[in-house]
Each structure stands twice: as C-alpha cells, then as structure tokens.
Amino acid sequence: MDDSITKMQLPSPAKLNLFLHITGQRADGYHELQTLFQFIDLCDTLDFIPNVTGTIRLSPVIDGLPTADNLIYKAAQMLLPYRKNIRAGVDIVLTKQLPMGGGIGGGSSNAATTLLALNTLWECDLPLAELANLGVQLGADVPVFVMGFSAFAEGVGEKLQRVELDTPYFLLIKPDCHVSTGQIFTDKYLTRDTPPIRISHALTLGGHNDCLDVVRKHNPEVDEAYLWLKNHGGAKLTGTGACLFLSFENWDDAEQVRLATPKKWQSWVCRGCNTSPTHDALNQWIEQHKK
C-alpha cells in the first residue's frame, strides 16, 4: 500500500431480512433462526484517517451511547493485536443516515465496515472467514456484512450460504419508535417452533417474520404503519426492528407510494444489492492504491 494515503472512505449499508423464521431456542437463550439477508443501497458513511498515536478516536459521540460501547470502537479494538505497526492508530468519523433501532443492521454494518477497513489499513491480512468469526462476538448480523454477499442464514444468523436474489426497489418506512430486541425475544407469545425449510423453499416461496405480531403488539406506531403499508402490497417487517418494507419492480412505483407516506414516518426508496457496497468500494480502493 502507498504510505502517503491518509484516508479511506467506505459506505456502510443496511440489510433487509426478506423473511425471519425462529426455529428453536438454545440453552444459552439465543434463538435458532432461518432468514434471507439482502443488502440495500441505503448507507451510512465511515471515514478512516490513519494516525501515528496508536490510538482509536471515534466521532461524533452518539447521545446515550458511550464510545466504549459503540460497535465501531469495539471492532477497531478487536483488530489491535493483529496490526503490523503498533503505532498505527485511526480517527474514525461516522456520517449517520441509517435509523437506529430499525432492524436494518446499522450498528452491525458499521462494525463490519470497520473490521474490513482496518484489516486493510493496518495490514492485518486476516481472511474474511476469520474476520467474520471475530465479528459474531459483536453481533449475530455482523458476519453477513463482513462476507458481503446476499445469504440464506441459519444458526443465530452466522451460518451463511451465498444466494443470488432479485434486486427490486424497496420502499422502506421507519415509524417514530425504537423497538427493543430483548423485549421481542423474551415475549412469551413469540413463535419459536417454525419448522425449518430448505434453501430452495426459501428462494421460491419465501416466508414470513415470526416477530411481526409481537413487534406490532408492543409498538402501536409499527402496527399503524404496517396496516397503512399493507394497503399497497405485501408489507413486511425486517428483523426485530421498527422498519417495514415493500418491494416494487421499478423506482417510479415505489416513489409514488413514498410520496403518499404520512410525513410522521421516515421513508426511503432503495435498491436491493447482492454484493455489499462496502466490498465494492473497498476493492476499488485497494485497486487504486496498489504499489
């Protein structure tokens, strides 16, 4: 790498769970699941600026989230033992666009983007599979962002099989509430015994989100938005968050419904991606800065 390079900027995308089946619960309390992950081109942005202090500095500080608890900071800390130069530090600047608590994986994506960036900048040279194994300690969704491909996932979400999916346009809606994942997964009425399906079934027939009814019960804002969006097609909930989505064949149709969306909800039109925008940008950066 060219030592004169002082900055790397990478997008940090959201994901959708096209369905989410909970097939069991383990003795440690974690849930076994099956899901289809697909990236969307709605992204945060992370700037990585190397420094020679050997320290990690993250900005801005997010209200209610101490830096030590931020997954970006934790991810960077994980790679410190692997850096070639112990004086290699980094200033990380986050430009946030993805809503928190939406179920679209923003924090997990930020952590994965940090692992990918610093693995390159600090010349750690860890294989993606090893980065993913580190990442799962930060969250079950981190591995899919590290690997960077649309996937059929099992286990707690870390067992990934690559798939090629259609890439429709999505209308994404975020009601003004923050869904508590812990509250959803501990609700006694949550379905935990959906029969496992084969990947072929998942790709052809799809599925549902076992968390939908529980999220709607605890969050009237999500229930209202779901009933509204359902009038326009097959509305779905992603993950255990507040975000709902609906797929369209073209941008114009999606934008027409978005313009009709009540202003009290955030809304976006985005495109499905089978490769993470992070990986696309990182590969371009590496190609540009080869010696």
C-alpha positions as a Markdown table, in Angstrom:
| # | Residue | x | y | z |
|---|---|---|---|---|
| 1 | Met | 0.0 | 0.0 | 0.0 |
| 2 | Asp | 1.0 | 3.6 | -0.6 |
| 3 | Asp | 2.2 | 5.1 | 2.7 |
| 4 | Ser | 1.1 | 8.6 | 1.6 |
| 5 | Ile | -2.6 | 7.6 | 1.7 |
| 6 | Thr | -4.3 | 9.3 | 4.6 |
| 7 | Lys | -7.9 | 8.4 | 4.3 |
| 8 | Met | -10.3 | 5.6 | 3.3 |
| 9 | Gln | -14.0 | 6.3 | 3.0 |
| 10 | Leu | -16.5 | 3.4 | 2.8 |
| 11 | Pro | -20.2 | 3.1 | 2.7 |
| 12 | Ser | -21.8 | 1.0 | 5.4 |
| 13 | Pro | -25.1 | -0.4 | 4.0 |
| 14 | Ala | -28.3 | -1.6 | 5.6 |
| 15 | Lys | -29.8 | -5.0 | 5.2 |
| 16 | Leu | -33.3 | -6.5 | 5.0 |
| 17 | Asn | -34.5 | -9.8 | 6.4 |
| 18 | Leu | -36.7 | -10.9 | 3.5 |
| 19 | Phe | -38.2 | -13.4 | 6.0 |
| 20 | Leu | -37.3 | -14.4 | 9.5 |
| 21 | His | -38.3 | -17.8 | 10.9 |
| 22 | Ile | -37.4 | -18.7 | 14.5 |
| 23 | Thr | -37.0 | -22.5 | 14.6 |
| 24 | Gly | -35.9 | -23.0 | 18.2 |
| 25 | Gln | -34.2 | -21.7 | 21.3 |
| 26 | Arg | -30.9 | -22.8 | 22.7 |
| 27 | Ala | -29.9 | -23.5 | 26.3 |
| 28 | Asp | -27.9 | -20.2 | 26.4 |
| 29 | Gly | -31.1 | -18.2 | 25.5 |
| 30 | Tyr | -30.1 | -17.4 | 21.9 |
| 31 | His | -32.7 | -18.2 | 19.2 |
| 32 | Glu | -32.1 | -20.5 | 16.2 |
| 33 | Leu | -33.4 | -18.9 | 13.1 |
| 34 | Gln | -33.6 | -19.1 | 9.3 |
| 35 | Thr | -33.5 | -15.9 | 7.2 |
| 36 | Leu | -32.7 | -14.4 | 3.9 |
| 37 | Phe | -30.3 | -11.4 | 4.1 |
| 38 | Gln | -30.2 | -8.9 | 1.3 |
| 39 | Phe | -28.3 | -5.6 | 1.3 |
| 40 | Ile | -29.8 | -2.3 | 0.2 |
| 41 | Asp | -28.1 | 0.8 | -1.1 |
| 42 | Leu | -29.1 | 3.0 | 1.8 |
| 43 | Cys | -25.8 | 3.5 | 3.7 |
| 44 | Asp | -24.0 | 5.3 | 6.5 |
| 45 | Thr | -20.5 | 6.6 | 5.6 |
| 46 | Leu | -17.4 | 5.9 | 7.6 |
| 47 | Asp | -14.1 | 7.8 | 7.1 |
| 48 | Phe | -10.9 | 6.1 | 8.4 |
| 49 | Ile | -8.0 | 8.5 | 8.8 |
| 50 | Pro | -4.7 | 6.8 | 10.0 |
| 51 | Asn | -2.8 | 8.4 | 12.8 |
| 52 | Val | 0.5 | 7.6 | 14.4 |
| 53 | Thr | -0.6 | 7.8 | 18.0 |
| 54 | Gly | -1.6 | 4.2 | 18.1 |
| 55 | Thr | -5.0 | 5.1 | 19.5 |
| 56 | Ile | -8.6 | 4.8 | 18.2 |
| 57 | Arg | -10.6 | 8.0 | 18.1 |
| 58 | Leu | -14.3 | 8.0 | 17.1 |
| 59 | Ser | -16.5 | 10.9 | 16.3 |
| 60 | Pro | -19.2 | 12.1 | 16.7 |
| 61 | Val | -20.2 | 10.8 | 20.1 |
| 62 | Ile | -23.8 | 9.5 | 19.8 |
| 63 | Asp | -26.1 | 10.6 | 22.6 |
| 64 | Gly | -26.8 | 7.8 | 25.1 |
| 65 | Leu | -24.1 | 5.6 | 23.6 |
| 66 | Pro | -20.6 | 5.9 | 25.3 |
| 67 | Thr | -17.7 | 5.4 | 22.8 |
| 68 | Ala | -16.6 | 2.3 | 24.7 |
| 69 | Asp | -19.9 | 0.7 | 24.0 |
| 70 | Asn | -20.1 | 1.7 | 20.3 |
| 71 | Leu | -19.7 | -1.4 | 18.0 |
| 72 | Ile | -17.3 | 0.7 | 15.7 |
| 73 | Tyr | -14.9 | 1.2 | 18.6 |
| 74 | Lys | -15.2 | -2.4 | 19.8 |
| 75 | Ala | -14.5 | -3.6 | 16.2 |
| 76 | Ala | -11.4 | -1.5 | 16.0 |
| 77 | Gln | -10.2 | -2.7 | 19.4 |
| 78 | Met | -10.5 | -6.3 | 18.2 |
| 79 | Leu | -8.0 | -5.7 | 15.5 |
| 80 | Leu | -5.3 | -4.0 | 17.6 |
| 81 | Pro | -3.5 | -7.3 | 18.3 |
| 82 | Tyr | -3.3 | -8.0 | 14.6 |
| 83 | Arg | -1.9 | -4.7 | 13.2 |
| 84 | Lys | 1.6 | -4.8 | 11.8 |
| 85 | Asn | 2.7 | -1.5 | 13.3 |
| 86 | Ile | 1.8 | -0.8 | 17.0 |
| 87 | Arg | 1.9 | 2.9 | 16.3 |
| 88 | Ala | -0.8 | 2.6 | 13.7 |
| 89 | Gly | -3.9 | 4.3 | 15.1 |
| 90 | Val | -7.0 | 5.7 | 13.4 |
| 91 | Asp | -9.5 | 8.5 | 13.6 |
| 92 | Ile | -13.0 | 7.3 | 12.5 |
| 93 | Val | -15.7 | 9.7 | 11.5 |
| 94 | Leu | -19.3 | 8.3 | 11.2 |
| 95 | Thr | -21.8 | 10.1 | 9.0 |
| 96 | Lys | -25.1 | 8.6 | 10.1 |
| 97 | Gln | -28.1 | 8.0 | 7.8 |
| 98 | Leu | -29.4 | 4.7 | 8.9 |
| 99 | Pro | -32.0 | 4.9 | 11.7 |
| 100 | Met | -31.1 | 3.2 | 15.0 |
| 101 | Gly | -33.5 | 0.5 | 16.2 |
| 102 | Gly | -34.9 | 0.0 | 12.8 |
| 103 | Gly | -33.9 | -3.7 | 12.3 |
| 104 | Ile | -31.8 | -2.9 | 9.3 |
| 105 | Gly | -28.4 | -3.7 | 10.9 |
| 106 | Gly | -26.9 | -0.3 | 11.1 |
| 107 | Gly | -24.7 | -0.9 | 14.1 |
| 108 | Ser | -23.6 | -4.4 | 12.8 |
| 109 | Ser | -22.9 | -2.9 | 9.4 |
| 110 | Asn | -20.7 | -0.2 | 11.0 |
| 111 | Ala | -18.8 | -2.8 | 12.9 |
| 112 | Ala | -18.2 | -4.9 | 9.9 |
| 113 | Thr | -17.1 | -1.9 | 7.8 |
| 114 | Thr | -14.6 | -1.1 | 10.5 |
| 115 | Leu | -13.2 | -4.6 | 10.5 |
| 116 | Leu | -12.9 | -4.6 | 6.7 |
| 117 | Ala | -11.3 | -1.2 | 6.6 |
| 118 | Leu | -8.7 | -1.6 | 9.3 |
| 119 | Asn | -7.9 | -5.2 | 8.2 |
| 120 | Thr | -6.6 | -3.4 | 5.1 |
| 121 | Leu | -5.2 | -0.1 | 6.5 |
| 122 | Trp | -3.4 | -1.9 | 9.4 |
| 123 | Glu | -2.3 | -4.7 | 7.1 |
| 124 | Cys | -3.7 | -7.3 | 9.4 |
| 125 | Asp | -4.4 | -9.5 | 6.3 |
| 126 | Leu | -7.0 | -11.7 | 8.1 |
| 127 | Pro | -9.1 | -13.9 | 5.8 |
| 128 | Leu | -12.8 | -12.9 | 5.6 |
| 129 | Ala | -13.9 | -16.0 | 7.5 |
| 130 | Glu | -11.6 | -15.1 | 10.4 |
| 131 | Leu | -13.0 | -11.5 | 10.4 |
| 132 | Ala | -16.5 | -12.9 | 10.4 |
| 133 | Asn | -15.6 | -15.1 | 13.4 |
| 134 | Leu | -14.4 | -12.1 | 15.3 |
| 135 | Gly | -17.5 | -10.1 | 14.2 |
| 136 | Val | -20.0 | -12.6 | 15.5 |
| 137 | Gln | -18.8 | -11.7 | 19.0 |
| 138 | Leu | -20.2 | -8.2 | 18.4 |
| 139 | Gly | -23.5 | -9.3 | 17.0 |
| 140 | Ala | -25.2 | -12.1 | 15.0 |
| 141 | Asp | -25.7 | -9.9 | 12.0 |
| 142 | Val | -22.0 | -8.8 | 11.7 |
| 143 | Pro | -20.8 | -11.8 | 9.7 |
| 144 | Val | -23.1 | -11.3 | 6.7 |
| 145 | Phe | -21.8 | -7.7 | 6.4 |
| 146 | Val | -18.2 | -8.9 | 6.7 |
| 147 | Met | -18.7 | -11.6 | 4.0 |
| 148 | Gly | -20.5 | -9.2 | 1.8 |
| 149 | Phe | -23.0 | -11.3 | -0.1 |
| 150 | Ser | -26.7 | -12.0 | 0.0 |
| 151 | Ala | -27.2 | -15.1 | 2.0 |
| 152 | Phe | -29.5 | -17.7 | 3.4 |
| 153 | Ala | -28.6 | -17.8 | 7.1 |
| 154 | Glu | -29.1 | -20.3 | 9.9 |
| 155 | Gly | -27.9 | -20.8 | 13.5 |
| 156 | Val | -28.1 | -17.4 | 15.2 |
| 157 | Gly | -27.5 | -15.8 | 11.7 |
| 158 | Glu | -23.9 | -16.7 | 11.3 |
| 159 | Lys | -24.1 | -19.8 | 9.2 |
| 160 | Leu | -24.3 | -18.3 | 5.7 |
| 161 | Gln | -24.9 | -19.8 | 2.2 |
| 162 | Arg | -24.5 | -17.4 | -0.7 |
| 163 | Val | -27.5 | -16.8 | -2.9 |
| 164 | Glu | -28.4 | -14.7 | -5.9 |
| 165 | Leu | -31.6 | -12.8 | -5.4 |
| 166 | Asp | -33.7 | -10.5 | -7.5 |
| 167 | Thr | -32.8 | -6.9 | -6.8 |
| 168 | Pro | -36.1 | -5.0 | -6.7 |
| 169 | Tyr | -36.7 | -1.5 | -5.5 |
| 170 | Phe | -37.9 | -1.3 | -1.9 |
| 171 | Leu | -39.9 | 1.3 | -0.1 |
| 172 | Leu | -38.6 | 1.4 | 3.4 |
| 173 | Ile | -40.6 | 3.0 | 6.2 |
| 174 | Lys | -39.4 | 3.8 | 9.8 |
| 175 | Pro | -42.1 | 4.7 | 12.3 |
| 176 | Asp | -41.0 | 7.0 | 15.1 |
| 177 | Cys | -40.2 | 4.4 | 17.7 |
| 178 | His | -37.3 | 2.3 | 18.9 |
| 179 | Val | -38.1 | -1.4 | 19.1 |
| 180 | Ser | -36.4 | -3.4 | 22.0 |
| 181 | Thr | -34.9 | -6.6 | 20.6 |
| 182 | Gly | -34.7 | -8.0 | 24.1 |
| 183 | Gln | -38.4 | -7.3 | 24.7 |
| 184 | Ile | -39.3 | -9.1 | 21.5 |
| 185 | Phe | -37.2 | -12.2 | 22.0 |
| 186 | Thr | -38.4 | -12.6 | 25.6 |
| 187 | Asp | -42.1 | -12.3 | 24.9 |
| 188 | Lys | -43.9 | -15.5 | 25.8 |
| 189 | Tyr | -46.1 | -15.3 | 22.8 |
| 190 | Leu | -43.2 | -15.2 | 20.3 |
| 191 | Thr | -43.4 | -18.2 | 17.9 |
| 192 | Arg | -40.2 | -20.3 | 18.5 |
| 193 | Asp | -41.1 | -23.5 | 16.7 |
| 194 | Thr | -41.5 | -22.7 | 13.0 |
| 195 | Pro | -40.5 | -25.8 | 11.0 |
| 196 | Pro | -37.1 | -25.5 | 9.2 |
| 197 | Ile | -37.3 | -25.1 | 5.5 |
| 198 | Arg | -34.8 | -25.9 | 2.7 |
| 199 | Ile | -33.0 | -23.1 | 0.9 |
| 200 | Ser | -34.9 | -24.0 | -2.3 |
| 201 | His | -38.1 | -23.3 | -0.5 |
| 202 | Ala | -36.8 | -20.0 | 0.8 |
| 203 | Leu | -35.8 | -18.9 | -2.6 |
| 204 | Thr | -39.0 | -19.8 | -4.4 |
| 205 | Leu | -41.8 | -19.5 | -1.8 |
| 206 | Gly | -40.2 | -17.0 | 0.7 |
| 207 | Gly | -41.5 | -16.9 | 4.2 |
| 208 | His | -42.8 | -14.6 | 7.0 |
| 209 | Asn | -41.4 | -12.8 | 10.0 |
| 210 | Asp | -42.2 | -14.6 | 13.3 |
| 211 | Cys | -41.5 | -11.3 | 15.2 |
| 212 | Leu | -44.1 | -9.2 | 13.3 |
| 213 | Asp | -47.1 | -9.8 | 15.6 |
| 214 | Val | -45.1 | -9.3 | 18.8 |
| 215 | Val | -43.5 | -6.1 | 17.4 |
| 216 | Arg | -46.9 | -4.8 | 16.5 |
| 217 | Lys | -48.3 | -5.6 | 19.9 |
| 218 | His | -45.6 | -3.7 | 21.8 |
| 219 | Asn | -45.3 | -0.8 | 19.3 |
| 220 | Pro | -48.6 | 0.8 | 18.2 |
| 221 | Glu | -46.6 | 3.0 | 15.7 |
| 222 | Val | -45.4 | -0.1 | 13.9 |
| 223 | Asp | -48.8 | -1.5 | 13.9 |
| 224 | Glu | -50.3 | 1.7 | 12.3 |
| 225 | Ala | -47.5 | 1.8 | 9.7 |
| 226 | Tyr | -47.9 | -1.8 | 8.8 |
| 227 | Leu | -51.7 | -1.5 | 8.3 |
| 228 | Trp | -51.1 | 1.5 | 6.1 |
| 229 | Leu | -48.4 | -0.1 | 4.0 |
| 230 | Lys | -50.4 | -3.3 | 3.7 |
| 231 | Asn | -52.9 | -1.4 | 1.6 |
| 232 | His | -50.2 | -1.0 | -1.1 |
| 233 | Gly | -49.0 | -4.6 | -1.2 |
| 234 | Gly | -47.2 | -7.4 | 0.7 |
| 235 | Ala | -45.8 | -5.3 | 3.6 |
| 236 | Lys | -43.0 | -7.0 | 5.7 |
| 237 | Leu | -41.1 | -6.3 | 8.8 |
| 238 | Thr | -37.3 | -6.6 | 8.7 |
| 239 | Gly | -35.5 | -8.2 | 11.7 |
| 240 | Thr | -36.8 | -7.3 | 15.1 |
| 241 | Gly | -36.8 | -3.5 | 14.5 |
| 242 | Ala | -39.3 | -0.9 | 13.5 |
| 243 | Cys | -38.7 | -0.7 | 9.8 |
| 244 | Leu | -41.2 | -2.0 | 7.3 |
| 245 | Phe | -40.7 | -2.6 | 3.6 |
| 246 | Leu | -42.5 | -3.3 | 0.4 |
| 247 | Ser | -40.9 | -4.3 | -2.9 |
| 248 | Phe | -41.5 | -2.8 | -6.4 |
| 249 | Glu | -40.4 | -3.7 | -9.9 |
| 250 | Asn | -39.4 | -0.1 | -10.7 |
| 251 | Trp | -38.4 | 3.1 | -8.9 |
| 252 | Asp | -41.3 | 5.2 | -10.1 |
| 253 | Asp | -44.0 | 3.0 | -8.5 |
| 254 | Ala | -42.0 | 2.9 | -5.2 |
| 255 | Glu | -41.5 | 6.6 | -5.2 |
| 256 | Gln | -45.2 | 7.2 | -5.9 |
| 257 | Val | -46.2 | 5.3 | -2.7 |
| 258 | Arg | -43.3 | 7.0 | -0.8 |
| 259 | Leu | -44.7 | 10.4 | -1.7 |
| 260 | Ala | -48.1 | 9.3 | -0.2 |
| 261 | Thr | -46.5 | 8.1 | 3.0 |
| 262 | Pro | -47.5 | 10.1 | 6.1 |
| 263 | Lys | -44.8 | 12.7 | 6.9 |
| 264 | Lys | -44.6 | 11.5 | 10.5 |
| 265 | Trp | -42.7 | 8.4 | 9.3 |
| 266 | Gln | -39.2 | 8.4 | 7.7 |
| 267 | Ser | -39.2 | 6.8 | 4.2 |
| 268 | Trp | -36.8 | 5.9 | 1.5 |
| 269 | Val | -36.7 | 4.2 | -1.8 |
| 270 | Cys | -33.7 | 2.0 | -2.2 |
| 271 | Arg | -32.4 | -0.8 | -4.4 |
| 272 | Gly | -31.6 | -4.4 | -3.3 |
| 273 | Cys | -28.0 | -5.5 | -3.8 |
| 274 | Asn | -26.4 | -9.0 | -3.9 |
| 275 | Thr | -22.9 | -7.6 | -3.1 |
| 276 | Ser | -22.3 | -5.2 | -0.3 |
| 277 | Pro | -21.5 | -1.7 | -1.4 |
| 278 | Thr | -18.7 | -1.8 | 1.3 |
| 279 | His | -16.9 | -4.6 | -0.6 |
| 280 | Asp | -17.3 | -2.8 | -3.9 |
| 281 | Ala | -15.8 | 0.4 | -2.6 |
| 282 | Leu | -13.0 | -1.4 | -0.7 |
| 283 | Asn | -12.0 | -3.4 | -3.7 |
| 284 | Gln | -11.8 | -0.1 | -5.7 |
| 285 | Trp | -9.7 | 1.5 | -3.0 |
| 286 | Ile | -7.3 | -1.4 | -2.9 |
| 287 | Glu | -7.0 | -1.4 | -6.7 |
| 288 | Gln | -6.3 | 2.3 | -6.8 |
| 289 | His | -3.7 | 2.2 | -4.1 |
| 290 | Lys | -1.7 | -0.9 | -5.0 |
| 291 | Lys | 2.1 | -0.2 | -5.2 |
